[in-house]
Amino acid sequence: MIKVQIIEGKTVKDLYHTLKTTDGVKLELLTPLLSDADGYSWADVARDNAKVAKALDISTPNGNLEGQFVPNTYFFNQGTSDTAILKKLHTDQMAILDKAWTQRDENLPYKTPYDALIMASIIEKETGITSERNDVSAVFVNRLRQGMKLQTDPTIIYGLFDRYDGKIYKSNIAERTDYNTYQIDGLPPTPIALPSAEAIQASLHPSDVPYIYFVATGKGGHKFSVTLAEHNKAVAEYRAVMASKE
């Protein structure tokens, strides 16, 4: 058997790279890597996306298949093709999404299940703490309802693609990309990661709370706030904690 492990919050680029470098996977759709030293760029991902989308009959904005495959651990027989693996991961993700959509809360600011998938990917990137997911969802849902920008850093990072060097600069925040939610209104055009079933559930069942802001505490987890004054205080506390660690 071959083990294919995809961690929540990783990207379709990570998924493809895993399949390309896992012994026992038969590559039919994905372009083989000559070596890791050759690199694997987002331009390469776009070419792989085109072949995968055609083979699996997946239609998404800009041909970007982000979020379309379930992050999980699977075991396949030696020699299983990337086509079969990707089809399984896609079918499972769509089944999870479709079921969750039918059981969603009322009056959510989403037009389609795909909107919920986008939101789930943002939630996945913002917190790995299960108990926080529904509160994070509430913040973004409340912002959408009020016509506020989402202003979430992971969307900036995703929109930089190969230009991201591990840091977000002021110029990145000010740059208008299709994904920078500090600059665009509403949701980005596609998911920004592979969201888990738990994140999908959170996107469709936000907590019934008035939170508009949240920031890391520096001690694990986040501080949620209703007003900008409360949020600014929480930001100051976070900076003080981080300064004490230097």
N, C-alpha and C positions, 0 to 999 in steps of 0.2 A: 504494500500500500504506500501511497505518497500522501504526505500531510501538507495541506494548504491552509495557512493561518493568516487571516486578515484582521487586523486590530481596528476597533471602532475609531473613527476620526482620521484614519489614513485616507489617502486619495486613490483615485483610479490609476494614477501614475504608479503608486506603490503596489497596487494589485497587479498591474501588468508586469512590473519589475519582478515581483515574487514569482509569477508564473514563468517568466523567461529564465529565471535562475534556479528553479526547482527541478532537480533531477527526476526524470520519470514522466514529466509533462511533455506531451507531443505538441509541438508548436505548428499550428495550421494557419492561424490568423495573425498572431503577434510576430513581429520581426525579431529574430534572434539577436541577442547581444553578442558581439565578438568578444568583449570583455567589459568589466565595469569601468575600466580606465577610459573606454570610449565615451562614457557618459550616456545618459538617457534624458533627453530634453522634452519640454512640453510640446515642441514641434513634432517630435517623434510620437508622443502620445496622441496628438491630433491625427496622425496618419494611421496609427493603430485603431483609434476610435472609429475612423471611417470604415475600416474593414470589419470591425466587430459589429458596428451598427447595421451594416448591410447584411451580414451573415445572420444576425439574430433578429433582424427587422425591428430595430429600436429607433424611434424618432424623438429627438430632443433638440432644444435650441442650440444653434451653432454646431450641432453634431457632437457636443460635449456630453459624454456618458457619465460624468461625475454623479455619484450618489445612487447609481442604478444597480449596484451589486451589494449584496448583504455582507457585512463584515462578520466573520465567524470562523470556526475551525472545521475543516472538512477533511475526509480521507477518501481518496480515489484509488482505483487500481492503477498499477504501473502502466504507462502508455496511454492513459486517458488524455484526450486532446484538450487544448485550451478552449476550443469551441464548446465542448461538452461541459467543461468546468464553468465557463462564463455564462452559459445558458442556465445552468443550475443556480448559480448565484443571483442571476437576474430574475429568474422565475420566483425564487424564494423571496427576494426583496419586494417584488411587485405584489406577491400574495400577502406579505406582512402589511404593506402600505394600503392595499385595497380593503383588507379586513379592518384595519384601524380607521380608515376613512368612513366606513359605514357606521362605526360606533363613536364618531367624533362628537364633541360638544357642539351645542347650537351657537349660531351667530359668530362664528370665527371669521377673521378677515382673509380667508383663502377662497380663491375661485375654483381651484382644482386640487386633486391629490398631489400633483407635482409641486404646488406651492407649499404644501405641508412638508414634502420631502426636502425642499430647500431650507425651510425653517428648522427642520430636524437636524440638518447638517450643521447649521449655525449653533444650535444648542449643544450638539456633540462636541464642537470645537471649544465652546465657552466653559464647559464644566464636565469633569469626569466623575462628579459626586452625584450619585443617584438621587439623593434627597433634595438636591438643588434644581434638578432638571425642570420640574414644573414651575418653579418660581422664575427661572431664567426665561422659560417660555412665556410666562405672564408679562414680564418686562417687555419683550419684543411684541407680543400681541397688543398690549396696551399702547405701545408706541405706534403701531400700525393703525390702531383705531383712532388715535389722536392726530394722525398725519405727521408724526415726528419721524425723523430719520433714525434708522436702527443704530448707526454709529457703533459697529462692532469690529474690533481689530482683525479677527480672522478673515473677514472679507477683504480687507486691504491686502493681507498676506497672500491670499489666493489669487487676487487680481494682478499681483506682481509676477506670478509664475516664476520663470527662471531668474528674474531679477532680484528675488528675495534673498538677502544675505544673512538672515537671522535677526535683523533689527528693523524696526519701523521708524522712519525719519519723518520730520515735519513735512518735508516735500512729498512723501508718500501719502500722508493724510490729506494734503491739499490737491493731490493729483486726481483728476476725474478718470476713473476706469469704469468699465461695465460693472465691476464688483465692489467698488469702494462705497460702502454705505454711509460714509461721512459726507459723500458728495451726491449720491443718487437717492431718489425717493423709493421707498418700498423695498421689496426683496431683490437680491441679485438675480440674474437671469437663469442661473443653474445652481444646484447644490455646490458646496465648497469642500465636501468630504463624503465619505461613506458612513451614513448614520446607522446606528443600531436600532433594533426594534424598540428599545426603551426610549430613545430620543424621538422616534416617530410618535410613540404614544404621548410623550410630553408635549410635542407640538400640537397635538389635537386635544389635549386636556390640560390647558394651563391652569395654574392655581388661581383661585378667586381672591386675588389680592391687588391693591392699587399701585404696586411697585412700578417705577419708571426708570430707576437707575440701579446699577450694582457695580461693585468694584472688589477686587481681591483684598483679603485681609492681611495677607503676608504670613498668615499662620495656618493656612489651609482653608479653603472655602471662600465665600464671598459675603459682603455686607450689602443688603438690599435697602433701598431708600425710596421714599415717595416724593420728597421735595429736593430741589437742587441744593439747598442749604445743607440738608442732611447728607447728601451725596458728597458735597465738597468737604465736609467734616470727615467722612469716611475715607476719602482720598488722602487727606492730610494724615490721618492715622496710619494708612497703609504706607505712605512715604516715610513716616517716622519709624515704623517697624523695619522697613527695608534699610533705612540709614543705619539702624542699630546693628544690622548684620554685616555691615561693611568693615 
